[in-house]
Amino acid sequence: MHTPVAHRAGAREWTGLAILALPTALLGLDVSVLYLALPALSADLQPTATQTLWIMDAYGFLIAGLLITMGTLGDRIGRRKLLMIGAACFGAVSVVAAFATSAELLIAARAALGIAGATLMPSTLSLLSTMFTDARQRAVAIGVWATTFALGMAAGPLVGGVLLDHFWWGSAFLIAVPPVGVLLLTAPLVLPEYRAPGSGRLDLRSVVLSLAAILPLVYAVKHTAKAGFDLGSAVSLLVGAVFAVMFVRRQRTLADPLLDLSLFTSRTFNAALGVLLFGLVGVGGVMFLVTQYLQLVEELSPFAAGLWMGPPALLMFVAALASPLIARRVRPGAIVAATLALSAAGYFLLSLADPGDIGLVVGGFGLVYLGLGAIAALGTDLVVGAAPPEKSGSAAAMSETVQELGLAVGVAVLGSLTSVIYRSGLPDLPPGLAGVEDGLAGAAELPGDLLGQAKEAFTAGLNVTTLVTGIAVLVLAAVSATVLRHIGTIGDEGYDER
């Protein structure tokens, strides 16, 4: 492990962690709260179907596409500096989005929010590696950090529900302003600055190539989730693969590359990235399906659904805090394997659920989130800890990129599987109701008996999907125990390796 001389973090560092949690939770909040605001803003701005898709997707596209660039940029110009610039832009553009008078302006604001958001995640994570040089403390700090995004997502329906009950849809974007204000005021006081020594200029050609590689891949995943795998998906994957090869070749020729490929020579780095990627596939898809179950099958309000999502979020938080502490005595491979096995049990519980089984669904999802807390905390810590200090921004960006891709692939693959089973289980529909086949959201106007059958069809899709995912997660648990077996318990200077 590449670890600087360790010193114990004090009150300033732990206060800094609380400050860094603000933008991380904000990004999670921003993801879920827009789903609540969409009906109201659609009624106001009257976007076309294509514009609605761009309002939803422009943010995620730009974040995923620019994470690697922003992680490296922070190493070069200063991590705190980039964090503050990105936060200020995020707050300012959130105001623009809140008062947007047209769909076009809102799409532009969402794209700008994605660019600003891409600066926040790698900056916060790489700053943690600067502040917490004691490996044990760093692991706990990353455990806290890793849960704040998901806690923000869980809080989205609660916060958004309250705001939208009392204010207009733009209030959902103004949530960002107070946390950004606190961050800008306190960051210079409690956060250190770090700039990698001897870093060169940013290679703009590499930036373009990275975008050309990642954006088609993300588009293919999202398009498959909505329309299934078709020629457009295949072409996008091919284009992304071609540019990915060009990007890698260019990095090998540069003295100061955008992404240091030497990071991938570390077994720990590669193994942790793999566990994060495949672990998040299951979580991303099932989180999407459970949210739909609560709101469409059980017909809960967004606020009530958010309350039911609270216990799973708490379990994830406990796992993320406890796993680094347990890793002082137990190998991380064993911890990850055990918690993934518990997650598999959660998926199997979900495969038994029927309409009306809210407790079973929430309990099963709680076990799924338990595994997420462990792999997010330990996996992220292993990725960042495997990189030298001057490259931790780039390593943090890779960690975030694979997690973004994992979540997107999960929604696409598991959502598509559920949709196929849902459609096959629908009864013969009266003329004019074919739109119900697109999803349960379009079934609200069905007569009672047909609506009940549609709910059962969706739940059957959830059952089969979670059963398949549970089996895959059991395999991942076994693989994790193998690929992480060379990593020992964590000491003051990092994980022991064999």
C-alpha positions as CSV (number, residue, x, y, z in Angstrom):
1,M,0.0,0.0,0.0
2,H,1.1,3.5,-0.7
3,T,0.6,5.4,2.5
4,P,2.2,8.6,3.7
5,V,3.6,8.9,7.2
6,A,0.5,8.4,9.4
7,H,-0.7,10.7,12.1
8,R,-3.9,10.5,14.1
9,A,-6.7,12.7,12.9
10,G,-8.1,15.2,15.4
11,A,-11.2,17.4,15.8
12,R,-10.3,19.4,12.7
13,E,-10.2,16.4,10.4
14,W,-13.5,14.9,11.8
15,T,-15.2,18.2,11.4
16,G,-13.9,18.3,7.9
17,L,-15.5,14.9,7.3
18,A,-18.8,16.3,8.3
19,I,-18.3,19.2,5.8
20,L,-17.4,16.7,3.0
21,A,-20.5,14.7,3.8
22,L,-22.6,17.7,2.7
23,P,-22.0,17.6,-1.1
24,T,-22.0,13.8,-1.1
25,A,-25.4,13.6,0.5
26,L,-26.5,16.5,-1.8
27,L,-25.7,14.5,-4.9
28,G,-27.8,11.5,-3.6
29,L,-30.7,13.8,-2.7
30,D,-30.6,15.4,-6.1
31,V,-31.0,11.9,-7.8
32,S,-34.2,10.9,-6.0
33,V,-35.9,14.2,-5.5
34,L,-36.2,15.0,-9.2
35,Y,-38.5,11.9,-9.7
36,L,-41.0,13.6,-7.3
37,A,-40.7,16.9,-9.0
38,L,-41.1,15.6,-12.6
39,P,-44.9,15.5,-12.8
40,A,-45.2,19.1,-11.5
41,L,-42.4,20.5,-13.7
42,S,-43.8,18.6,-16.7
43,A,-47.2,20.3,-16.2
44,D,-45.5,23.7,-16.0
45,L,-42.9,23.5,-18.7
46,Q,-44.7,21.1,-21.1
47,P,-41.6,19.3,-22.3
48,T,-41.8,16.8,-25.1
49,A,-41.1,13.1,-24.4
50,T,-37.6,13.5,-25.7
51,Q,-37.0,16.6,-23.6
52,T,-38.3,14.8,-20.5
53,L,-35.7,12.1,-21.1
54,W,-32.9,14.7,-21.4
55,I,-34.1,16.5,-18.2
56,M,-33.7,13.2,-16.4
57,D,-30.5,11.8,-18.1
58,A,-28.3,14.8,-18.9
59,Y,-27.2,15.1,-15.3
60,G,-26.1,11.4,-15.1
61,F,-24.4,11.4,-18.5
62,L,-22.2,14.3,-17.6
63,I,-21.3,13.0,-14.2
64,A,-20.3,9.6,-15.4
65,G,-18.4,11.0,-18.4
66,L,-16.3,13.5,-16.5
67,L,-15.5,11.7,-13.2
68,I,-12.1,10.6,-14.5
69,T,-11.2,14.0,-15.8
70,M,-12.3,15.8,-12.6
71,G,-10.5,13.4,-10.4
72,T,-7.2,14.0,-12.2
73,L,-7.9,17.7,-12.5
74,G,-8.2,18.0,-8.7
75,D,-4.8,16.3,-8.3
76,R,-3.3,19.0,-10.5
77,I,-5.0,22.2,-9.5
78,G,-5.8,21.4,-5.9
79,R,-8.5,19.2,-4.5
80,R,-10.0,21.8,-2.2
81,K,-9.9,24.4,-4.9
82,L,-11.8,22.1,-7.4
83,L,-14.3,21.2,-4.7
84,M,-15.1,24.8,-3.9
85,I,-15.3,25.8,-7.6
86,G,-17.6,22.8,-8.3
87,A,-19.8,23.4,-5.3
88,A,-20.2,27.1,-6.1
89,C,-21.2,26.2,-9.7
90,F,-23.6,23.5,-8.4
91,G,-25.3,26.0,-6.1
92,A,-25.6,28.7,-8.8
93,V,-26.9,26.4,-11.5
94,S,-29.4,24.9,-9.0
95,V,-30.9,28.3,-8.7
96,V,-31.1,28.6,-12.5
97,A,-32.8,25.2,-12.7
98,A,-35.3,26.1,-10.0
99,F,-36.4,29.2,-11.9
100,A,-36.2,27.7,-15.4
101,T,-38.9,29.0,-17.7
102,S,-38.5,26.5,-20.5
103,A,-37.6,22.8,-21.0
104,E,-34.5,23.8,-23.0
105,L,-33.2,26.0,-20.2
106,L,-33.8,23.2,-17.6
107,I,-32.0,20.6,-19.8
108,A,-29.0,23.0,-20.1
109,A,-29.0,23.5,-16.3
110,R,-29.2,19.8,-15.7
111,A,-26.2,19.3,-17.9
112,A,-24.3,22.0,-16.1
113,L,-25.2,20.4,-12.8
114,G,-23.7,17.1,-14.1
115,I,-20.4,18.9,-14.9
116,A,-20.3,20.5,-11.5
117,G,-21.4,17.3,-9.7
118,A,-18.5,15.4,-11.4
119,T,-16.1,17.6,-9.4
120,L,-17.6,16.8,-6.0
121,M,-17.4,13.1,-5.5
122,P,-13.7,12.5,-6.4
123,S,-12.7,15.7,-4.7
124,T,-14.3,14.7,-1.4
125,L,-13.0,11.2,-1.5
126,S,-9.4,12.2,-2.4
127,L,-9.4,14.9,0.3
128,L,-10.3,12.2,2.9
129,S,-7.2,10.3,1.9
130,T,-5.2,13.5,2.5
131,M,-6.8,14.2,5.9
132,F,-6.8,10.7,7.3
133,T,-3.4,9.2,6.8
134,D,-3.9,6.7,9.6
135,A,-5.3,3.8,7.7
136,R,-7.7,2.7,10.4
137,Q,-9.1,6.1,10.8
138,R,-9.3,6.5,7.0
139,A,-11.3,3.3,6.7
140,V,-13.9,4.6,9.2
141,A,-14.0,8.0,7.5
142,I,-14.6,6.4,4.1
143,G,-17.3,4.2,5.7
144,V,-19.1,7.4,6.8
145,W,-18.6,9.0,3.4
146,A,-19.7,5.9,1.5
147,T,-23.2,5.9,3.2
148,T,-24.0,9.6,2.9
149,F,-24.8,9.3,-0.8
150,A,-27.3,6.5,-0.2
151,L,-28.7,8.3,2.8
152,G,-29.2,11.3,0.6
153,M,-31.1,9.2,-1.9
154,A,-33.2,7.7,1.0
155,A,-34.0,11.2,2.3
156,G,-35.0,12.5,-1.2
157,P,-38.6,11.3,-1.0
158,L,-39.0,12.7,2.5
159,V,-37.5,16.1,1.9
160,G,-39.0,16.4,-1.6
161,G,-42.4,15.3,-0.4
162,V,-42.5,18.0,2.3
163,L,-41.2,20.7,-0.1
164,L,-43.6,19.8,-3.0
165,D,-46.5,19.8,-0.6
166,H,-45.9,23.4,0.3
167,F,-43.9,25.0,-2.6
168,W,-43.5,24.8,-6.4
169,W,-41.3,22.2,-8.2
170,G,-38.3,24.5,-8.3
171,S,-37.9,24.1,-4.5
172,A,-36.5,20.7,-5.2
173,F,-33.4,22.3,-6.8
174,L,-33.0,25.0,-4.1
175,I,-32.2,22.2,-1.6
176,A,-28.7,22.5,-2.8
177,V,-28.1,26.1,-1.8
178,P,-27.8,25.9,2.0
179,P,-25.3,23.0,2.0
180,V,-23.3,24.7,-0.7
181,G,-23.2,27.9,1.4
182,V,-22.0,26.0,4.5
183,L,-19.3,24.2,2.5
184,L,-18.0,27.4,0.9
185,L,-17.8,29.2,4.3
186,T,-16.2,26.4,6.2
187,A,-13.9,24.6,3.7
188,P,-11.0,27.1,3.9
189,L,-11.1,26.7,7.7
190,V,-11.1,22.9,8.1
191,L,-10.1,21.3,4.8
192,P,-6.5,21.1,3.7
193,E,-5.3,21.8,0.2
194,Y,-3.4,19.2,-1.7
195,R,-1.9,19.4,-5.2
196,A,0.1,16.6,-6.6
197,P,3.8,17.6,-6.9
198,G,5.2,17.8,-10.4
199,S,1.8,17.4,-12.1
200,G,1.7,18.6,-15.7
201,R,-1.0,20.1,-17.9
202,L,-4.3,18.5,-18.5
203,D,-4.3,16.6,-21.9
204,L,-7.5,17.9,-23.6
205,R,-7.3,15.2,-26.2
206,S,-7.5,12.6,-23.5
207,V,-10.5,14.3,-22.0
208,V,-12.3,14.2,-25.3
209,L,-11.4,10.5,-25.8
210,S,-12.6,9.6,-22.3
211,L,-16.0,11.3,-22.9
212,A,-16.2,9.6,-26.3
213,A,-15.6,6.2,-24.6
214,I,-17.9,6.6,-21.5
215,L,-20.9,8.5,-22.8
216,P,-21.8,5.9,-25.6
217,L,-21.5,3.2,-23.0
218,V,-23.8,5.0,-20.5
219,Y,-26.2,5.8,-23.3
220,A,-26.3,2.1,-24.4
221,V,-27.1,1.0,-20.8
222,K,-29.9,3.6,-20.3
223,H,-31.3,3.0,-23.8
224,T,-31.4,-0.7,-23.1
225,A,-33.3,-0.1,-19.9
226,K,-36.0,1.9,-21.7
227,A,-36.2,0.1,-25.1
228,G,-34.4,-3.1,-24.8
229,F,-31.2,-4.1,-26.5
230,D,-31.4,-3.2,-30.2
231,L,-29.2,-1.9,-33.0
232,G,-28.8,1.5,-31.3
233,S,-27.5,-0.2,-28.1
234,A,-25.0,-2.3,-30.1
235,V,-23.7,0.6,-32.1
236,S,-23.2,2.7,-29.0
237,L,-21.3,-0.1,-27.3
238,L,-19.1,-0.5,-30.3
239,V,-18.4,3.2,-30.6
240,G,-17.6,3.4,-26.9
241,A,-15.2,0.4,-27.1
242,V,-13.4,1.9,-30.1
243,F,-12.8,5.2,-28.3
244,A,-11.8,3.3,-25.1
245,V,-9.0,1.5,-27.0
246,M,-7.9,4.9,-28.4
247,F,-8.0,6.4,-24.9
248,V,-5.9,3.6,-23.4
249,R,-3.3,3.8,-26.2
250,R,-2.9,7.6,-25.7
251,Q,-2.4,7.2,-22.0
252,R,0.5,4.8,-22.6
253,T,2.3,7.5,-24.7
254,L,1.9,10.4,-22.2
255,A,4.4,11.2,-19.5
256,D,1.6,12.6,-17.4
257,P,-1.6,10.8,-18.5
258,L,-5.1,11.7,-17.6
259,L,-5.5,8.2,-16.1
260,D,-2.4,6.5,-14.8
261,L,-2.7,2.9,-16.1
262,S,-0.1,1.8,-13.6
263,L,-2.9,1.8,-11.0
264,F,-4.2,-1.3,-12.7
265,T,-1.0,-3.3,-11.9
266,S,-2.2,-3.5,-8.3
267,R,-4.1,-6.7,-7.5
268,T,-5.9,-5.0,-4.7
269,F,-7.0,-2.1,-6.9
270,N,-8.4,-4.4,-9.6
271,A,-10.1,-6.8,-7.2
272,A,-11.8,-4.0,-5.2
273,L,-13.0,-2.3,-8.4
274,G,-14.5,-5.6,-9.7
275,V,-16.4,-6.2,-6.4
276,L,-17.7,-2.6,-6.5
277,L,-18.8,-2.9,-10.1
278,F,-20.7,-6.2,-9.9
279,G,-22.0,-5.6,-6.3
280,L,-23.6,-2.4,-7.4
281,V,-25.3,-4.0,-10.4
282,G,-27.6,-6.0,-8.1
283,V,-28.2,-3.1,-5.7
284,G,-29.0,-0.6,-8.5
285,G,-31.6,-2.7,-10.1
286,V,-33.3,-3.9,-6.9
287,M,-33.4,-0.4,-5.4
288,F,-35.2,0.8,-8.5
289,L,-37.7,-2.2,-8.3
290,V,-38.4,-1.9,-4.6
291,T,-39.1,1.8,-4.9
292,Q,-41.6,1.0,-7.6
293,Y,-43.1,-1.8,-5.5
294,L,-43.7,0.5,-2.6
295,Q,-45.3,3.3,-4.7
296,L,-47.1,1.4,-7.4
297,V,-48.0,-2.0,-5.9
298,E,-48.6,-0.8,-2.3
299,E,-49.7,2.7,-3.5
300,L,-47.7,4.5,-0.9
301,S,-47.0,8.2,-1.2
302,P,-43.4,9.2,-1.9
303,F,-43.1,10.4,1.7
304,A,-44.4,7.1,3.1
305,A,-42.2,5.1,0.8
306,G,-39.3,7.1,2.0
307,L,-40.1,6.3,5.6
308,W,-40.1,2.6,4.8
309,M,-36.7,3.0,3.1
310,G,-35.3,4.4,6.3
311,P,-34.6,1.1,8.1
312,P,-32.6,-0.4,5.2
313,A,-30.6,2.9,5.0
314,L,-29.8,2.6,8.7
315,L,-28.6,-1.0,8.2
316,M,-26.3,0.2,5.4
317,F,-24.9,2.9,7.6
318,V,-24.2,0.5,10.5
319,A,-22.5,-1.9,8.1
320,A,-20.4,0.8,6.6
321,L,-19.2,1.9,10.0
322,A,-18.8,-1.5,11.5
323,S,-16.9,-3.2,8.6
324,P,-13.7,-1.1,8.8
325,L,-13.6,-1.7,12.6
326,I,-14.1,-5.5,12.1
327,A,-11.4,-5.4,9.4
328,R,-8.8,-4.7,12.1
329,R,-9.2,-8.3,13.2
330,V,-10.9,-10.1,10.2
331,R,-9.7,-10.1,6.6
332,P,-11.7,-7.8,4.4
333,G,-12.3,-10.7,1.9
334,A,-14.1,-12.6,4.6
335,I,-16.2,-9.6,5.6
336,V,-17.2,-8.8,2.1
337,A,-18.0,-12.5,1.4
338,A,-20.1,-12.8,4.6
339,T,-22.1,-9.6,4.0
340,L,-22.7,-10.4,0.4
341,A,-24.1,-13.8,1.5
342,L,-26.5,-11.9,3.8
343,S,-27.4,-9.7,0.8
344,A,-28.1,-12.9,-1.1
345,A,-30.5,-14.0,1.7
346,G,-32.2,-10.6,1.3
347,Y,-32.6,-11.1,-2.5
348,F,-34.1,-14.6,-1.7
349,L,-36.6,-13.0,0.7
350,L,-37.6,-10.5,-2.0
351,S,-38.2,-13.4,-4.3
352,L,-40.9,-14.7,-1.9
353,A,-42.9,-11.4,-1.7
354,D,-46.5,-10.9,-2.7
355,P,-48.6,-7.8,-2.9
356,G,-49.2,-6.7,0.7
357,D,-45.9,-8.0,2.0
358,I,-44.3,-4.6,2.8
359,G,-42.5,-5.9,5.9
360,L,-40.9,-8.8,3.9
361,V,-39.9,-6.5,1.1
362,V,-38.3,-3.9,3.4
363,G,-36.6,-6.6,5.5
364,G,-35.1,-8.3,2.4
365,F,-34.0,-5.0,1.0
366,G,-32.4,-4.1,4.4
367,L,-30.2,-7.2,4.1
368,V,-29.3,-6.1,0.5
369,Y,-28.3,-2.7,1.8
370,L,-26.3,-4.4,4.6
371,G,-24.0,-5.9,2.0
372,L,-23.9,-2.6,0.1
373,G,-22.6,-0.8,3.2
374,A,-19.7,-3.2,3.6
375,I,-18.6,-3.3,0.0
376,A,-18.9,0.4,-0.4
377,A,-16.8,1.2,2.6
378,L,-14.2,-1.5,2.3
379,G,-14.1,-1.5,-1.5
380,T,-13.7,2.2,-1.8
381,D,-11.0,2.2,0.9
382,L,-9.1,-0.5,-0.8
383,V,-9.2,1.3,-4.1
384,V,-8.0,4.7,-2.7
385,G,-5.5,3.1,-0.4
386,A,-3.9,1.1,-3.2
387,A,-3.0,4.4,-5.0
388,P,0.0,6.7,-4.1
389,P,-1.2,10.0,-2.5
390,E,-0.6,12.0,-5.7
391,K,-2.9,9.7,-7.6
392,S,-5.7,9.3,-5.1
393,G,-8.0,11.7,-7.0
394,S,-7.7,9.5,-10.1
395,A,-8.3,6.4,-8.0
396,A,-11.3,8.0,-6.4
397,A,-12.7,8.9,-9.8
398,M,-12.3,5.2,-11.0
399,S,-14.1,4.0,-7.9
400,E,-17.0,6.4,-8.5
401,T,-17.1,5.6,-12.3
402,V,-17.4,1.8,-11.8
403,Q,-20.1,2.4,-9.1
404,E,-22.1,4.7,-11.5
405,L,-21.8,2.1,-14.3
406,G,-22.8,-0.7,-11.9
407,L,-25.9,1.2,-10.8
408,A,-26.8,2.0,-14.4
409,V,-26.3,-1.6,-15.6
410,G,-28.4,-2.9,-12.7
411,V,-31.3,-0.7,-13.6
412,A,-31.0,-1.7,-17.3
413,V,-30.6,-5.4,-16.9
414,L,-32.8,-6.1,-13.9
415,G,-35.4,-3.6,-15.0
416,S,-35.6,-5.2,-18.5
417,L,-35.9,-8.7,-17.0
418,T,-38.7,-7.6,-14.7
419,S,-40.5,-5.8,-17.6
420,V,-40.4,-9.0,-19.8
421,I,-42.0,-11.1,-17.0
422,Y,-44.5,-8.3,-16.2
423,R,-45.7,-8.2,-19.8
424,S,-46.0,-11.9,-20.0
425,G,-48.1,-12.0,-16.9
426,L,-50.6,-9.3,-17.9
427,P,-54.2,-10.4,-18.8
428,D,-55.8,-9.5,-22.1
429,L,-56.3,-5.8,-22.0
430,P,-59.2,-3.8,-23.4
431,P,-58.6,-1.6,-26.5
432,G,-56.9,1.7,-25.7
433,L,-55.0,0.3,-22.6
434,A,-52.0,-1.1,-24.4
435,G,-49.8,1.5,-22.7
436,V,-50.1,-0.6,-19.5
437,E,-47.6,-3.0,-21.1
438,D,-44.9,-0.3,-20.8
439,G,-45.0,-0.5,-17.0
440,L,-47.1,-0.6,-13.9
441,A,-47.1,3.2,-13.7
442,G,-49.5,3.2,-16.6
443,A,-52.0,0.9,-14.9
444,A,-53.5,3.2,-12.4
445,E,-56.7,3.7,-14.4
446,L,-57.4,0.0,-14.8
447,P,-60.5,-1.5,-13.1
448,G,-59.9,-3.1,-9.8
449,D,-59.6,-6.7,-10.9
450,L,-57.3,-5.9,-13.8
451,L,-55.2,-3.6,-11.6
452,G,-54.7,-6.4,-9.1
453,Q,-53.5,-8.7,-11.9
454,A,-51.1,-6.1,-13.1
455,K,-49.7,-5.7,-9.6
456,E,-49.3,-9.5,-9.3
457,A,-47.5,-9.5,-12.7
458,F,-45.1,-6.9,-11.6
459,T,-44.5,-8.7,-8.3
460,A,-43.8,-11.9,-10.2
461,G,-41.2,-10.0,-12.2
462,L,-39.7,-8.8,-9.0
463,N,-39.7,-12.3,-7.6
464,V,-37.9,-13.9,-10.6
465,T,-35.4,-11.0,-10.9
466,T,-34.4,-11.1,-7.3
467,L,-34.1,-14.9,-7.3
468,V,-31.6,-14.7,-10.2
469,T,-29.8,-11.8,-8.6
470,G,-29.5,-13.6,-5.3
471,I,-27.8,-16.6,-7.0
472,A,-25.4,-14.2,-8.8
473,V,-24.6,-12.4,-5.5
474,L,-23.8,-15.8,-3.9
475,V,-21.4,-16.4,-6.7
476,L,-19.9,-12.9,-6.2
477,A,-19.5,-13.7,-2.5
478,A,-17.4,-16.8,-3.3
479,V,-15.4,-14.9,-5.9
480,S,-14.8,-12.0,-3.4
481,A,-13.4,-14.4,-0.8
482,T,-11.0,-15.6,-3.5
483,V,-9.8,-12.4,-5.2
484,L,-9.4,-10.5,-1.9
485,R,-7.8,-13.4,0.0
486,H,-4.3,-11.8,-0.3
487,I,-5.4,-8.8,1.7
488,G,-4.8,-9.1,5.5
489,T,-6.3,-7.1,8.4
490,I,-5.9,-3.4,8.5
491,G,-3.1,-1.8,10.6
492,D,-2.1,1.8,11.3
493,E,-0.3,2.0,7.9
494,G,-2.8,0.1,5.8
495,Y,-3.9,-3.4,4.9
496,D,-1.3,-6.2,5.2
497,E,-0.8,-8.0,1.9
498,R,0.6,-11.4,1.0
